[in-house]
């Protein structure tokens, strides 16, 4: 099998990696180690991995998980398998600036050129619970980034903020302005998450293509919901995301990108676009971005009562949840071998 320069993202296997217990609180009996993730990437014909360089990992919904992470020689382990790495970090505001600066040094020592970070723990584009409002939070994010980007520039590393179901395209461009167009600022484009803020993935990509430094290639099926629409995890190629078009848009942006295979979170996400106060936390006129996204719902939307739950959501045991995670990852990898 020909190797393609795509990373296997650890968050595609949240239960297998030990990040997420089952609904009955069953932890995976033998979580996959970083070396195991590397071996899986090789087996799948992928050329890179993406995982956090820590034994305390950001899990889901703001939680943290403790997982096995020995003091391994990451550089040697990667070199022996001819793999590259993208380093994951959690939300930039969870720890102080010094913590992220130390992590940048760790990532640089491991050979990473990109550190992927998240901006918040908000999901489903829902900013209503954020104290102080999104605009104030965005300015605080810019201030935090300005405190760490000089170190990133010195190390030759990019801090790539993800549109993690919270930021719209204009927000990412605003952060670029706040950081004075720093060469160390970039975006981790999650291909599925524009839908969480009412934007079309291809149009979203066109707006921010020049600052994309990493990609999470994630697919969703789109389902009608009583208060909007629902995003449901699936293997790449089984959903609505136009990966060939997105890849073509960013291919010529001047940066060497190592896109990552990422499967969406176990829990489906409902985007409440029919709730009026959801829109109150976006800039005036943002609703116009919704029109291209709604075309997908009208053309390929699945009925609200169609079964969609994952094994994890159904409360299945560890072995069943693990098997489903691996099945989706393998199917996604096979798809990307056909389009990259």
PEPEQUI-V872993 format. One record per pair of residues at least 4 apart in sequence whose C-alpha atoms are under 7 Angstrom apart, sorted by the first residue. I is the first residue (numbers start at 0). J is the second residue. D is the distance in whole Angstrom. If there is no record, write none. Layout:
I | J | D
I | J | D
//
This chain:
0 | 44 | 6
1 | 44 | 6
2 | 44 | 4
2 | 45 | 5
2 | 46 | 6
3 | 44 | 6
3 | 45 | 5
3 | 46 | 6
3 | 336 | 7
4 | 45 | 6
4 | 46 | 4
4 | 47 | 6
4 | 257 | 6
5 | 45 | 5
5 | 46 | 6
5 | 47 | 6
5 | 257 | 6
5 | 258 | 5
5 | 259 | 5
5 | 260 | 7
6 | 45 | 6
6 | 46 | 6
6 | 47 | 4
6 | 48 | 4
6 | 49 | 6
6 | 257 | 7
6 | 258 | 6
6 | 259 | 4
6 | 260 | 6
7 | 40 | 6
7 | 45 | 7
7 | 47 | 6
7 | 48 | 5
7 | 49 | 6
7 | 259 | 6
7 | 260 | 5
8 | 48 | 6
8 | 49 | 5
8 | 50 | 6
8 | 259 | 6
8 | 260 | 6
8 | 261 | 6
9 | 13 | 7
9 | 16 | 7
9 | 49 | 6
9 | 50 | 5
10 | 261 | 7
11 | 261 | 5
11 | 262 | 5
11 | 263 | 7
11 | 328 | 7
12 | 16 | 6
12 | 324 | 6
13 | 17 | 6
13 | 18 | 5
13 | 19 | 5
14 | 18 | 6
14 | 19 | 5
14 | 20 | 6
14 | 27 | 6
14 | 321 | 6
15 | 27 | 6
15 | 30 | 5
15 | 31 | 6
15 | 321 | 6
16 | 30 | 5
16 | 31 | 5
17 | 26 | 7
17 | 27 | 6
17 | 30 | 5
17 | 66 | 6
18 | 58 | 6
18 | 64 | 5
19 | 58 | 7
20 | 24 | 5
20 | 25 | 5
20 | 26 | 5
20 | 27 | 7
21 | 25 | 5
21 | 26 | 7
21 | 311 | 6
21 | 314 | 7
21 | 316 | 7
21 | 317 | 6
22 | 311 | 7
22 | 314 | 5
23 | 314 | 7
25 | 317 | 7
27 | 317 | 6
31 | 35 | 6
31 | 36 | 7
32 | 36 | 6
32 | 67 | 7
32 | 68 | 7
33 | 37 | 6
34 | 38 | 6
35 | 39 | 6
36 | 40 | 6
37 | 41 | 6
37 | 48 | 6
38 | 42 | 6
39 | 43 | 6
40 | 44 | 6
40 | 45 | 5
40 | 46 | 7
40 | 47 | 7
40 | 48 | 7
41 | 45 | 6
41 | 46 | 7
43 | 332 | 6
46 | 82 | 5
46 | 83 | 6
47 | 82 | 5
47 | 83 | 4
47 | 84 | 5
48 | 83 | 6
48 | 84 | 5
48 | 85 | 6
49 | 84 | 6
49 | 85 | 5
49 | 86 | 6
49 | 87 | 7
50 | 85 | 7
50 | 86 | 6
50 | 87 | 5
51 | 56 | 7
51 | 86 | 6
51 | 87 | 4
51 | 88 | 6
52 | 86 | 7
53 | 68 | 6
54 | 65 | 6
54 | 66 | 5
54 | 67 | 6
54 | 68 | 5
55 | 63 | 7
55 | 64 | 6
55 | 65 | 5
55 | 66 | 6
56 | 63 | 5
56 | 64 | 5
56 | 65 | 6
57 | 62 | 6
57 | 63 | 5
57 | 64 | 6
57 | 89 | 5
58 | 62 | 5
58 | 63 | 5
58 | 64 | 6
60 | 120 | 6
61 | 120 | 6
72 | 76 | 6
73 | 77 | 6
73 | 109 | 6
74 | 78 | 6
74 | 109 | 5
74 | 110 | 7
75 | 79 | 6
76 | 80 | 7
77 | 81 | 6
77 | 82 | 5
77 | 83 | 6
78 | 82 | 6
84 | 110 | 7
84 | 111 | 5
85 | 111 | 5
85 | 112 | 7
85 | 113 | 6
85 | 114 | 6
86 | 106 | 6
86 | 111 | 6
86 | 113 | 6
86 | 114 | 5
86 | 115 | 6
87 | 114 | 6
87 | 115 | 5
87 | 116 | 6
88 | 114 | 7
88 | 115 | 6
88 | 116 | 5
89 | 116 | 6
89 | 117 | 6
90 | 116 | 6
90 | 117 | 4
90 | 118 | 5
90 | 119 | 6
91 | 116 | 6
91 | 117 | 6
91 | 118 | 6
94 | 98 | 6
96 | 100 | 6
96 | 143 | 7
96 | 146 | 7
96 | 147 | 6
97 | 101 | 6
98 | 102 | 6
99 | 103 | 6
100 | 104 | 7
100 | 147 | 6
100 | 150 | 7
101 | 105 | 6
102 | 106 | 6
103 | 107 | 6
103 | 151 | 7
104 | 108 | 6
105 | 109 | 6
106 | 110 | 6
106 | 111 | 5
107 | 111 | 5
107 | 112 | 7
107 | 154 | 7
107 | 156 | 7
112 | 155 | 7
112 | 156 | 5
112 | 157 | 6
113 | 156 | 6
113 | 157 | 5
113 | 158 | 6
113 | 159 | 7
114 | 157 | 6
114 | 158 | 5
114 | 159 | 6
115 | 158 | 6
115 | 159 | 5
115 | 160 | 6
115 | 161 | 7
115 | 187 | 6
116 | 158 | 7
116 | 159 | 6
116 | 160 | 5
116 | 161 | 6
117 | 160 | 6
117 | 161 | 5
117 | 163 | 6
118 | 160 | 7
118 | 161 | 7
121 | 125 | 6
121 | 126 | 7
121 | 164 | 7
121 | 165 | 6
122 | 164 | 5
122 | 165 | 6
123 | 164 | 6
123 | 195 | 5
123 | 268 | 6
123 | 269 | 6
123 | 270 | 5
124 | 164 | 5
124 | 165 | 5
124 | 195 | 5
124 | 196 | 5
124 | 270 | 7
125 | 277 | 6
126 | 133 | 7
126 | 280 | 6
127 | 277 | 7
127 | 280 | 7
129 | 133 | 7
131 | 135 | 6
132 | 136 | 6
133 | 137 | 6
133 | 280 | 7
134 | 138 | 6
135 | 139 | 6
136 | 140 | 6
137 | 141 | 6
138 | 142 | 6
139 | 143 | 6
140 | 144 | 6
141 | 145 | 6
141 | 174 | 6
141 | 177 | 6
141 | 178 | 6
142 | 146 | 6
143 | 147 | 7
144 | 148 | 6
145 | 178 | 6
147 | 151 | 7
148 | 152 | 6
148 | 183 | 6
149 | 153 | 6
150 | 154 | 6
151 | 155 | 6
151 | 156 | 5
151 | 157 | 6
151 | 183 | 6
152 | 156 | 6
152 | 183 | 5
156 | 183 | 6
157 | 183 | 4
157 | 184 | 6
157 | 185 | 6
158 | 183 | 6
158 | 184 | 5
158 | 185 | 6
159 | 184 | 6
159 | 185 | 4
159 | 186 | 4
159 | 187 | 5
159 | 212 | 6
159 | 213 | 7
160 | 185 | 6
160 | 186 | 5
160 | 187 | 5
161 | 186 | 6
161 | 187 | 4
161 | 188 | 6
161 | 189 | 7
162 | 166 | 5
162 | 167 | 7
162 | 187 | 7
162 | 188 | 6
162 | 189 | 6
162 | 192 | 6
163 | 192 | 6
164 | 192 | 5
164 | 195 | 5
164 | 196 | 6
165 | 196 | 7
166 | 170 | 6
166 | 171 | 7
167 | 171 | 7
167 | 193 | 7
167 | 196 | 6
168 | 172 | 6
168 | 203 | 6
168 | 206 | 7
168 | 207 | 7
169 | 173 | 6
170 | 174 | 6
171 | 175 | 6
172 | 176 | 6
172 | 207 | 7
173 | 177 | 6
174 | 178 | 6
175 | 179 | 6
175 | 180 | 5
175 | 184 | 7
176 | 180 | 6
185 | 210 | 5
185 | 211 | 6
185 | 212 | 5
186 | 210 | 6
186 | 211 | 5
186 | 212 | 6
186 | 213 | 7
187 | 211 | 6
187 | 212 | 6
187 | 213 | 5
187 | 214 | 5
187 | 215 | 7
188 | 211 | 6
188 | 213 | 6
188 | 214 | 5
188 | 215 | 6
189 | 214 | 6
189 | 215 | 5
189 | 216 | 6
189 | 217 | 7
190 | 200 | 6
190 | 215 | 6
190 | 216 | 6
190 | 217 | 6
191 | 200 | 7
191 | 217 | 5
191 | 218 | 6
191 | 219 | 6
191 | 240 | 7
193 | 197 | 6
193 | 198 | 5
193 | 199 | 6
193 | 200 | 5
193 | 203 | 7
194 | 198 | 5
194 | 199 | 6
194 | 200 | 7
194 | 292 | 7
195 | 270 | 6
197 | 288 | 7
197 | 289 | 5
197 | 292 | 6
198 | 203 | 6
198 | 288 | 5
198 | 289 | 5
198 | 292 | 5
199 | 203 | 6
199 | 291 | 6
199 | 292 | 4
200 | 204 | 6
201 | 205 | 6
201 | 245 | 6
202 | 206 | 7
203 | 207 | 7
204 | 208 | 5
204 | 245 | 7
205 | 248 | 7
207 | 211 | 7
208 | 248 | 7
208 | 249 | 5
208 | 252 | 7
209 | 252 | 5
212 | 254 | 7
212 | 256 | 6
213 | 256 | 6
213 | 257 | 6
213 | 258 | 6
214 | 258 | 5
214 | 259 | 6
215 | 258 | 6
215 | 259 | 5
215 | 260 | 6
215 | 261 | 6
216 | 258 | 7
216 | 259 | 6
216 | 260 | 5
216 | 261 | 6
217 | 235 | 6
217 | 260 | 7
217 | 261 | 5
217 | 262 | 6
217 | 263 | 6
218 | 232 | 7
218 | 233 | 6
218 | 234 | 7
218 | 235 | 5
218 | 238 | 5
218 | 239 | 7
218 | 240 | 6
219 | 230 | 6
219 | 231 | 5
219 | 232 | 5
219 | 233 | 6
219 | 238 | 5
219 | 239 | 6
220 | 230 | 6
220 | 231 | 5
220 | 232 | 7
220 | 233 | 7
220 | 238 | 4
220 | 239 | 6
221 | 228 | 7
221 | 229 | 6
221 | 230 | 5
221 | 231 | 7
221 | 296 | 6
221 | 300 | 5
221 | 301 | 6
222 | 228 | 6
222 | 229 | 5
222 | 230 | 7
222 | 300 | 5
222 | 301 | 4
222 | 302 | 6
222 | 303 | 6
223 | 227 | 7
223 | 228 | 5
223 | 229 | 6
223 | 300 | 6
223 | 301 | 6
223 | 302 | 6
223 | 303 | 5
224 | 228 | 5
224 | 229 | 6
224 | 303 | 5
226 | 271 | 5
226 | 272 | 7
226 | 273 | 5
226 | 274 | 7
227 | 270 | 6
227 | 271 | 5
227 | 272 | 5
227 | 273 | 5
228 | 269 | 6
228 | 270 | 5
228 | 271 | 7
229 | 267 | 7
229 | 268 | 6
229 | 269 | 4
229 | 270 | 6
230 | 267 | 6
230 | 268 | 5
230 | 269 | 6
231 | 267 | 5
231 | 268 | 7
231 | 307 | 7
232 | 262 | 7
232 | 263 | 5
232 | 264 | 7
232 | 265 | 7
232 | 267 | 7
233 | 237 | 6
233 | 238 | 7
233 | 327 | 7
234 | 262 | 7
234 | 327 | 5
234 | 328 | 7
234 | 330 | 6
234 | 331 | 5
235 | 331 | 5
235 | 334 | 7
236 | 334 | 6
241 | 245 | 6
242 | 246 | 6
243 | 247 | 6
243 | 338 | 6
244 | 248 | 6
245 | 249 | 7
246 | 250 | 6
265 | 309 | 6
265 | 311 | 6
265 | 312 | 7
266 | 312 | 6
271 | 277 | 7
272 | 277 | 7
281 | 285 | 6
289 | 293 | 6
290 | 294 | 7
293 | 297 | 6
294 | 298 | 6
295 | 299 | 6
295 | 300 | 7
296 | 300 | 4
301 | 305 | 7
308 | 312 | 6
308 | 313 | 6
309 | 313 | 6
310 | 314 | 6
310 | 315 | 5
310 | 319 | 7
310 | 320 | 5
311 | 315 | 6
311 | 320 | 6
315 | 319 | 6
315 | 320 | 6
316 | 320 | 6
317 | 321 | 6
318 | 322 | 6
319 | 323 | 6
320 | 324 | 6
321 | 325 | 6
322 | 326 | 6
323 | 327 | 6
324 | 328 | 6
325 | 329 | 6
326 | 330 | 6
327 | 331 | 6
328 | 332 | 6
329 | 333 | 6
330 | 334 | 6
331 | 335 | 6
332 | 336 | 6
333 | 337 | 7
334 | 338 | 7
335 | 339 | 6
//
